[in-house]
Structure formats: structure tokens, C-alpha cells
Amino acid sequence: MDLGLTGKWALVCAASKGLGRGCAEALVKEGANVVITARGVEALEATAAELRALGGGEVRVVAGDITTPDGRAAALAACPHVDILVNNAGGPPPGDFRQWDRDTWIKALDANMLTPIELIRATVDGMASRGYGRVVNITSGAVKAPIGVLGLSNGARSGLTGFVAGLARSPLAARNVTINGLLPGAFDTDRLRVTLRAGAKATGQDEEAAADARRRTIPAQRFGTPEEFGAVCAFLCSQHAGYLTGQNILLDGGTYPGTF
């Protein structure tokens, strides 16, 4: 299937590793040009070299903190125009809400709600004027089924989801601009290992025992891979997904038990 992404320009946030990298790789393979951004210069450059070796679209690198105005400005300046925006940021740390002060909450909201909104605000009108735009917000399966130790993430990502639910149904939809959420369950990433480590510490398990226990709760009996996550992202960004907007696509190996 031709996804129609050849020559499109994509800005992919937090793309040096994990799910962001998976999305960038899938887009490059489909011929899209990508600007990848992350804070770690070394990891970002290594990822860029590997993406360029795929022989797809152009890959540009912007090292910086996307949660800051300067970081956003640099990332946007590197992209001639943004046809595709993949919002992503490292999740806030797990813990007990009793230990989180206002500054902790604001940091979580800045990274996982307000930064995506700022990037959407900076790009969707240009998308609308060109008659093509795709925004994919990488959030979390916790938007549908909150995870107890991830209260900061539950709150911030649900706030973004509520905002997008209205915006996606605005006149942008008639201009072929779609905005969707991509909700990962347990994927084999550094983020998962941090969460498993916290859970193991809380229950007195070792980390591998905690990982095995988590796998057994997933009907697929395994963790997802960044590559399969990226493939779904690429489809949401494609010419075939223009009638799909305002939705939250859950990739969790069947873990969520609900019908809706």
C-alpha cells in the first residue's frame, strides 16, 4: 500500500529512541522527510545516521528541549513546513501524588499537555492552508485505564486528550487536517523499564520477575515493539487516514478489557 508520504515533511519529537524513533523510522521508510528532535545529542545523531542508511526521505537533527520555547522554535525552523506532527515527550516519573508539589505538576503539564498544544498551534493553520495535515499525539494507554503509580501522566495526558477531542472536530477537519491520539500499552522501551523498576521496588520483587508478571497480564503475552508502533503511526499520517480524526487508537496487545 502506498501511504502517499513521499516528500512530506514530518516533525517527530523525542525521536532518538523508543516509540518516537519507531515513528520516525516508519515515516522515513515511506519516503517522508523528517526532523527529529531530542535532548541527547549523541543518541540523536546515532539515530539519524541509522535512519539515513535506510535510503528513504531526508533526515534533519535538532538537539534541544522541546518543552521550552527555544527548543520548539529550533525544531520548527528546521522543517520547511510541517505536514506531519508527531508529538511525544518522556513521561513524568512514577510515584505517590502526596509527594508531588505544584512545580512537579506544572513540569508534567508542560511536557505532556502544553508543549503538544503549542506545537499544534504553530502548525495546524499551515496544514489547513495546504490542504493536508496529520497530527499524532503519542499519549498512553493510561488515558483509558489509569495506572496508579503514573498519576502525573494520567492527568497531563488526559488533559491533552480532552483538548484535542474538541479541536479535531473544528473546521480543520474539512481542510484534511486530522488529529488523533496513539495510546501505547506496554512496549519494550526504556520508559517501560523505569515503570517496572518502580513497581518492583514497591512490591519487593526483582525487575525481571516484575517484567514476567506484567507480560502475563497481556493477552498477547509479550511487550510491543517500537517498529509495530511506528507502522500504525505511519498509517495515521497517510493519505488513507483522512476520514479518521479525533480518535484514540489503543495499542496494548489486548490488555484493556472494555468493549469501547
BELFENKA-V933026 format. One line per field, one symbol per residue. ss: DSSP state (H for helix, E for strand, - for the rest). A space follows every 50 residues. Layout:
ss->???
This chain:
ss->--------EEEEE----HHHHHHHHHHHH---EEEEEE--HHHHHHHHHH HH------EEEEE-----HHHHHHHHH------EEEE---------HHH- -HHHHHHHHHHHHHHHHHHHHHHHHHHHHH--EEEEEE--HHH------- HHHHHHHHHHHHHHHHH---HHHHH-EEEEEEEE--E--HHHHHHHHHHH HHH---HHHHHHHHHH-------E-HHHHHHHHHHH--HHH------EEE E---------
